[in-house]
Amino acid sequence: MDLDGTLLDTQGRLPAENVRAIAEADARGIEVVVVTGRRFPSAQKIASELTCDVHLIATNGAVIKSSNGETHYRRLLPVATARQVLEATPEYRSSAAVIFDRPLSNQVIFERVDWDNPFSGPYLRRSREQVAEIAPLTACLDGEDPLEILFLGECGDMRRAMRSLETLPIAPQYTLALTEYEARNLSMLDVLNEGVTKGSALAEWARRRGIARHEVMAIGDNWNDREMLEFAGLPVVMENAVPQLKSLGWKVTLSNDACGVADAIRTCVLNADGPDRSKEGER
């Protein structure tokens, strides 16, 4: 399941009803995976509020880790590609950050941080101790491959940035993941290694666990959840999802403020008869 807009309510809180439903699923032997665009430290903090052990797929599929931080899978963005992306997008430099898979400080590098920015300020203040400034931003690319390049800003600006990145000659070298919250006019555009998505990481996790895709239920609400939903045998979309996801014919659960995750777990899993083995090999 995704976090923001899915497991968490609009205020970013973890509803108790979702926690209870996840615990009930865990007690039935169902494995629980958090799949998020957030960095691992942020996802880990939320996962710690659950009453069962979970796996975490973070940074839109770039890493798979256990709840205690052990890395099981990692696909970094080659430093040469990251440099080319930054050099090709100078008009978006003030919105750009380089994200590294590091402990504690210097995980998120900006050229300059505007802590009071109405769009990015609240997001950055939650991780103040992990954020640093380096100018020019390309100077932080000193040999270590980052997890991603992140562009953070207003929805319109990030859509234009995405169109620009899609047309670059180096576009086959990376994957773009867009997350939009139109009500807040906040958008995040992730530039990841080629082939990295929530869906590809979930497929890798399922392969390692010996779980067939028809036995997987995925729940999401945003553009960056699409590949994950397409992989799952049972894709479930939140009522508050971007309209295009709800138009694809997948099951729609309640909104994140109405504990849609709990409703989906109870309706599709706990009250179901179990996976239909006749569907193995489909999707």
WOSUL-V705517 format. One record per run of one state. SS is the DSSP state (H for helix, E for strand, L for the rest). FROM is the first residue (numbers start at 1). TO is the last residue. If there is no record, write none. Layout:
ss:SS from:FROM to:TO
ss:SS from:FROM to:TO
This chain:
ss:L from:1 to:2
ss:H from:3 to:7
ss:E from:8 to:8
ss:L from:9 to:13
ss:E from:14 to:14
ss:L from:15 to:15
ss:H from:16 to:27
ss:L from:28 to:32
ss:E from:33 to:35
ss:L from:36 to:39
ss:H from:40 to:47
ss:L from:48 to:54
ss:E from:55 to:58
ss:H from:59 to:61
ss:L from:62 to:62
ss:E from:63 to:66
ss:L from:67 to:70
ss:E from:71 to:74
ss:L from:75 to:76
ss:E from:77 to:77
ss:L from:78 to:78
ss:H from:79 to:88
ss:L from:89 to:89
ss:H from:90 to:95
ss:E from:96 to:99
ss:L from:100 to:107
ss:E from:108 to:110
ss:L from:111 to:120
ss:H from:121 to:125
ss:L from:126 to:127
ss:H from:128 to:130
ss:E from:131 to:133
ss:L from:134 to:136
ss:H from:137 to:140
ss:L from:141 to:145
ss:E from:146 to:146
ss:L from:147 to:147
ss:E from:148 to:153
ss:L from:154 to:154
ss:H from:155 to:166
ss:L from:167 to:170
ss:H from:171 to:173
ss:E from:174 to:181
ss:H from:182 to:184
ss:L from:185 to:185
ss:E from:186 to:193
ss:L from:194 to:197
ss:H from:198 to:209
ss:L from:210 to:212
ss:H from:213 to:215
ss:L from:216 to:216
ss:E from:217 to:220
ss:L from:221 to:222
ss:H from:223 to:231
ss:L from:232 to:233
ss:E from:234 to:237
ss:L from:238 to:242
ss:H from:243 to:246
ss:L from:247 to:250
ss:E from:251 to:252
ss:L from:253 to:255
ss:H from:256 to:258
ss:L from:259 to:259
ss:H from:260 to:270
ss:L from:271 to:276
ss:H from:277 to:279
ss:L from:280 to:283
